[in-house]
Structure formats: C-alpha cells, structure tokens
Amino acid sequence: MESSLLTSAQLAASCEQVEAIRRQVARVLVGQTGLLDRLLIGLITGGHVLLEGVPGLAKTTAVKALAAASHASFRRIQFTPDLLPSDITGTLIYHPAEAQYRTKLGPIFAHIVLADEINRAPAKVQSALLEAMQEHQVTLGDATHALPEPFLVMATENPVEQEGTYPLPEAQVDRFMLKVEIGYPTKAEELVILERMGVTQPVFDVAPVVTPADILALRRQVDQVHLAPAVKDYIVRLVQATRGGTDSAAELRPLIRYGASPRATINLALAARAHALLQGAAYATPDDVKAIAPDVLRHRIVPSFEAESTGVNANQLVARVLAGVATP
C-alpha cells in the first residue's frame, strides 16, 4: 500500500535539498550530471551502485563529494588480491592484559563506502561485502552490529584491465540497484577540469548542506511519489521482455541466456520514483522509467552465446527491449 502523495511544500523542500547537493558537488565534479543523478538515486533509495569506467574519470571524487555534501561518514576500501573479509567487516582482538576480546569494527561501518576496484578481491571478500550490503549488519563473534543508516556502497570496477581480477558472479552483481557506465568528458569539460585540477594541491571545497537524517527523510518521500497502474504495468512488461516472456520480445529469446529477476522490477520502480523526485515531480512517468532502465537492467541480462558471437551486448539488448515494448 502506497503512502500519501507528496504535498507541494514537501516537493519544494526536497527539490531545494537536491539542488543544494548538486551545487556543492559541482564545485569539484565537472560535468558527469548523469553520474551524479545516479549516485543521488542510490542514496535516496538505499540502492547500491556499481560504477564502471577507466581510471581517472572522477569516480572517487564524485562519491567523496556526495558524502561531504551529505555530512555523511565516508570510507574508501582499496580492493586487492590479498584482502581478507576481516579487513572489511572487522574482527575480535584479544587483549592478554585484560584477558578478554575487544571488537574492532572495519571500514564497512560508514554511511557511504567506496569499494574501489571490487573485482580485484577474491570471491570470499566480495561475498563478505555483499552480505553486509544485503543485511545491513555484520556479525563478529557472538555479537551482531548494525551498520549506520543511511548505508550505501558505491563499488567501482575497471573494464579494461582483466589480469589479476575476479569478476563478480551474476548473482552478486544483481545486488546492485544500478550499474553506471562512465564515459569521457567533452573538450569543454576537460578544459574546466584542467583549470581546476592542474595544480599541485587541488582545492576540495564541498560544504555539508544536508544531514543523514535529511537523506532518510528523502527516502520516505520517494515512497510518496505516485506510480500509476499503467506505469507499473509498463515496468513489469519491460522486465518480462528481458526474459523473452512477451510476444514483442520473441525475437530476443535466442539472444538472452538469463533475463532480469523480480528484484529488477522492484528496483526499476524505486529508481523511476527517485528519478521523478530529482526532476521535481510528484509522479513517475514512462519517461522516468526509460531514463533509468538501462542502468537497472544492463547488469541483469546475460547474453547468450549466439548474441556474443554476433557482437550483441547487454546494452544493445536493453535498447531492443525498450524499443519493442509499447509505452503507455
């Protein structure tokens, strides 16, 4: 059952907070408006985000700036092949003088966690992180420790270097609400980057404009964004089309080994609502769904051997799904 609709006052207040965050992040992040919007969607829905792009595209800067503008605690974890699960979650340390164990919490205990190059750590380390993402808690010894709220993981992976990496299994990638592909800046944007950052000590000038409590309030407002029955039906038809489950997607069946799960349906609805809120709207439209669908679906579609042999990738399959499903 949906919450009551947003009032004009609530909508105006939420828009003001979002714009304040955008202004602060823009002090250090040039361009990349799509990336920032996706990070904001993850933040105000509680959905984790996987960022894919070559090194040097300001992924770390964007996440760090978002945390600073939100007055949220921030930790960066550099994933390496020798990392252990306890390096992330924490451990129990024995103190002989006191003859007792003390808990040392790991870097996962922060509002926003940047898991840098997550595919460089072995599977058991990836699993420890992803379990914490799902459960929002960590068990050390006999005690269970809740993670702070809001809690959000932004993970990055490098699509170029494959040596010494451990690709995330499809079932684990599905835990991320969004997979965002980051491209190169334009010439004009790169000139601005050069002006700002081409010094020995670049200025990181981001002021906190909202609090973690404000972020949790925005999450509650996401639930109040109206999602009409026709838009819900459109979301379900899109996800079912990724499985070849509709007549319009019959031609895609040989090209898709596995389609998106019901988790994608839930995440697409949440992301569409959040996208509408970021645009200052109290209701989500099919355009909101289309805008965010590639980021929700691209990592949840596994192309078949036939698709791979003909050079058809997941992004192209998502585009075909969007083109083939009738818009209400």
N, C-alpha and C positions, 0 to 999 in steps of 0.2 A: 504494500500500500504506500503510495507516494505522499510526501509531505505537502503541506500547503504551498501555494505558489509564492514566488518572491514578490515582495512589495517594491514599489518604485524607490522607496528610501533605502531598502536593503540593496537593491541593484546598484543604485548610485554609490553607496558606500563601498561595495565590493569592487566596482569599477575604479574608484579612486585608489583603493589599496593596490590593485593590479597595476595601474598606471604608475604609481609611486615605485613599485618594484622594478618595472621596466625602465624607468628613468635612471634609477640607481645602477642597474646592471649595464645600461648603455654607456655609463661613464668609463667602463673598461672593456666592454664587448662591442666590437664594431660589426654592424650587420647581424647576420645569424638570427633574424627575427623568428624564423620558423623553429630553430633550435630552442630559443628562449620560451616560445609558446608551448613547445612540447614538454620542457622541463617544468613549466608552471602547471601544465595539465597533470603531470605526475605528482607534483607537490600538493595540489588541491584535491586530488582524488585518492592519494595514498598508493598510487600505482608506480612500481619501479620502472626505470628507464634504462635501456641498453643503447649506448652511443657507439656508432661505428664510423670511423674516419681515420685518415692517415695522421701521423703525428704533426703537431704544430697548428691545428685548426681551432685552438682555444677551448677545447672541451673542458679541461681542468679549470680554466679561468671562468668559464660560464657557470660551472657548478659552484665554485668558491664564491663568486659574486652573488649568486642566488642565495646561498647560505648567509652571507654577510647582510644582504638586504632584508632577510627574514629574521635576523637576530637569532639564528639557529646555530647550534654547535655543529662543527664540521670536522670530519676526519678523512684523510686520504690513505688508502691502503695500496701499496705497490705490489701487485701480484707477481711472484717469481716461482720458478720450479721447486725451490727448497722451502717454500712457505708451509707452515703447519696449521691445522684447524685452530689450535690454541692461540696462534698468533693473531687470529681474527676475533674469536669469541672470548678469550681469556682463559685463566687457569687457576688452580689452587696451589698456593706456595706454602710449604711447610717452614715454620719458624721454630728451630730447636729450643731457643731460649724460653719460648712460651709454650712449647710442646703442643702447638695447635696450627691448623691450616688457616690461611687468610686468602680471601678471594681477590684476585687481580683481574679486573674487567678489561676486556680487549677493546680495540678501536671501533668495533661494531656498535658500541654504546655512544651513539651520537645521533642528532636529528637527521643530518644528511651525511651519507657515507659515499665517498668516491672510490669505487673498486677499479683501480687503474689496470688495464690490460688483464682482465679477468681470465682470458683464455691462456695465460701463461702459467697458471697454477694447476696442479693435478686435480683429478676428479674429487678426491675426498675433501679438498679445501673448497672447491666450488660448491660442493654439497653442503658444507657447514654454513657457508654464506647464504645459500638459497633456502636452507631450512630456517635460518633466522629471519629471512625476508618473509617467509610464509607464516611463521608462527608469531613473529614479533616478540620473541622471548628466547633466552639462552639458558640451558641447564648446565651448571657447573657443580659437580659432585651431587649432593642431595638437594641443592637449592636451585630454584628457578628464578631468573632475573628478567624482569620485563624491560624491553627496550623503550627508550623515550618516545613520546608522541609529540608532534608528528615524526615518523620514521620513514626515511626514503633512501633507497640505494640507487645511485647512478653508476652504472658499470660501463667501461669502455673496452673496445677491442679494436685491434689494428687489422684491417682486411688485407694488408699487403704481405707482411712477414708471417710465414707459416712454420718456419723452423723453430722448434722448441716450444710449440704451443699445444694446448689440449682443448680442442674445440668443444664448446658446450653442447651436450646432447639436446635433441629437440624437446624432450620433456622438461628440461631445466630452462631452456630459452623461453618456453611458454609461460614461465613465472613472471616474465617482464611484461608489463602492460604495453609498452611501446618499444619499438626498435627504430631509432632515428639514424638515418644516413646523412652525414655531414659533408657538404661539398666545399670547394674552394671559394674564396671571396672574389668579388668583382675587382676590376682595376681601381675604381674609385675607392672601394672599401679598403683595398690593400694599401693605398696611399695614406689613408687615415691611420691605418694600423702602424705604418712606418713612422708617421709623425708622432704618434703617442708612445710607441714601444721601442723606437730606435734609439734608446739611451741606455746607459749602464744600469740605472735604477728607475725602472718604470713606476709611476705612481699608481697605487691601488687605492682608489678613493671611493669606497662604497659605504654609505651610511645605512644603519638599520632603520627601516621605515614601517615594518610590521613585526609582530611577535609570533612565536609558535602558537600562542592561543588564537591569534587572528587567523592563522593558517587553518587551524581546526574549525574555526567558525566558517571559513570559506568552504571547507569540505561539507559542512552541513548545508550550506547554500547550494552546492552542486546538486544535492538530492532534491532541492526545490525547483530546479529548472524543469520545465514541463517537457515531457516526451509524449507526443501524441500517439495514439494507437497505430496510425498509418506509418509513422517513423519507426516504431518498434517492429512492425511487420517488415519494413524495408531492411532493418538491421538483421533480422532473422533470415530473410531471403538471401542477403549478401553472404552471410556465414554459411548457409546451407549450399550456396552455389560453389563455395570453395571445396565442398565435398562431392560436387557433381550431383547434388541432390535435387536440382530443379531442371526442368526441360530446357531452359535458356542456357544452362551450363553443361548440357550433354556433351558438347564438343570438347570440353575441358577434362572430362573423366580420364581419358588416356594420358593426360599430361600431369595429373596430380596424384602422387602416391598417398599422401595424407593431407586432409584438409584441416581447417580450424575447428577447435573444440568449443563447447558451450562457454568456456572461460573467455573466449574471444567475443562471444555475443555480449556477455556482461561488460567486458572492458570497452567494447565499442560503444555501448550505450553510455557508460560513465564518461568516456573520453569525449563523446559528442556533446553531452551536457556541459562538461567543463569548457569545451571549445566555445560553445554558445555564451557561457558566462564571461569568458575572456573577451568576447566581442560586444559585451554589454547587452545581451539578450536574455530574456526570462524564459525562452523556449528554444528547443533544439529543432533544427530543420534538416532535411535530407542533405543540404549543402554542408552542414556541420559534420554529418556522417561521412560524406565523400572526402572532406578535407583531411580527416584524421584516419580514415580507413587504411591507407597504405601503411602507416606506422603501427597500426594494431595488427594487421594481417600478414605483413611480409615475412615475419619470422615464424609464422604458424602454418605456412604452406610448404610442404615438402614436394618439390617437383619430381616427377617420375624419371626413369632412365630415358624414356622416349623424349621427354621435354629437354633434359640435359643434353642429349645427343643432337638436338636441333637448335641448341643455344637459347632455349626459353627459360628464363629465370623466374624467381618468385615475384619480383616486381612486375614483370610483364603479365604474369598470371593474375595478379591483383587488378591490374589495369583492365584485363579482359573481363574479369568478374564485374567490375564497376560499370563497364560499357554494356555488359549483357543483361544486367538486372534492371528492370524498369523502375524509374524513380516516381514516387507518389506525387 
